[in-house]
Amino acid sequence: MIYTRRMSGAAMSSFRPQRPEERREPTCGWRINGHPARLLIWSREEWEELEVRPIDAQYHPFGVWCALRVAE
């Protein structure tokens, strides 16, 4: 059975996004062998303009190319 949950106006009014200067830690993150990593994303146009393309990049169904790299 599929259950759906609806949010009332009161629940939605309590959402307050943080301003960039108020953020202290990343909202999401990746790790490669325990080391912080970042996700690189290229649009289709950017991907086509690259002279050297990373061989480990993966195409995402949303129409972008992605690659995970250790943060420096």
C-alpha positions as CSV (number, residue, x, y, z in Angstrom):
1,M,0.0,0.0,0.0
2,I,1.3,3.5,-0.8
3,Y,0.9,6.1,1.8
4,T,1.1,9.8,0.9
5,R,1.8,12.6,3.3
6,R,0.5,16.0,2.7
7,M,2.0,19.1,4.3
8,S,-0.3,21.8,5.6
9,G,0.3,25.5,5.2
10,A,1.5,25.7,8.8
11,A,4.2,23.0,8.3
12,M,5.4,24.7,5.2
13,S,5.5,28.1,6.8
14,S,8.1,26.9,9.3
15,F,10.8,26.3,6.6
16,R,13.4,29.1,6.7
17,P,16.3,28.6,4.3
18,Q,19.6,29.8,5.6
19,R,21.5,32.7,4.1
20,P,24.9,31.7,2.6
21,E,26.7,33.6,5.2
22,E,24.9,31.7,8.0
23,R,25.9,28.3,6.8
24,R,28.8,26.8,8.7
25,E,29.0,23.2,7.3
26,P,28.2,21.7,4.0
27,T,24.6,20.6,3.7
28,C,25.7,17.5,2.0
29,G,29.1,15.9,1.2
30,W,30.9,13.0,-0.2
31,R,34.0,11.1,0.9
32,I,36.5,9.0,-1.0
33,N,38.3,6.6,1.3
34,G,37.5,8.9,4.2
35,H,38.8,12.1,2.5
36,P,36.4,15.0,1.7
37,A,35.3,15.0,-1.9
38,R,33.3,17.3,-4.2
39,L,31.0,16.6,-7.1
40,L,31.9,18.2,-10.4
41,I,29.0,18.8,-12.7
42,W,29.1,19.8,-16.4
43,S,26.1,20.8,-18.5
44,R,25.8,19.2,-21.9
45,E,27.2,22.3,-23.6
46,E,30.2,22.5,-21.2
47,W,30.9,18.8,-21.7
48,E,31.0,19.1,-25.5
49,E,33.4,22.1,-25.2
50,L,35.9,20.2,-23.0
51,E,39.1,19.3,-24.8
52,V,40.0,16.6,-22.3
53,R,37.1,14.7,-20.8
54,P,37.5,12.7,-17.6
55,I,37.1,9.0,-18.3
56,D,35.4,8.3,-15.0
57,A,32.6,10.9,-15.5
58,Q,29.1,9.6,-15.6
59,Y,26.1,10.8,-17.5
60,H,23.1,11.6,-15.4
61,P,19.5,11.3,-16.8
62,F,18.9,15.0,-16.0
63,G,21.2,15.8,-18.9
64,V,24.5,16.6,-17.0
65,W,27.8,14.9,-16.6
66,C,29.2,14.3,-13.1
67,A,32.5,13.2,-11.6
68,L,33.6,12.8,-7.9
69,R,37.0,14.3,-6.9
70,V,38.9,14.5,-3.7
71,A,38.7,18.0,-2.4
72,E,42.0,19.9,-2.3
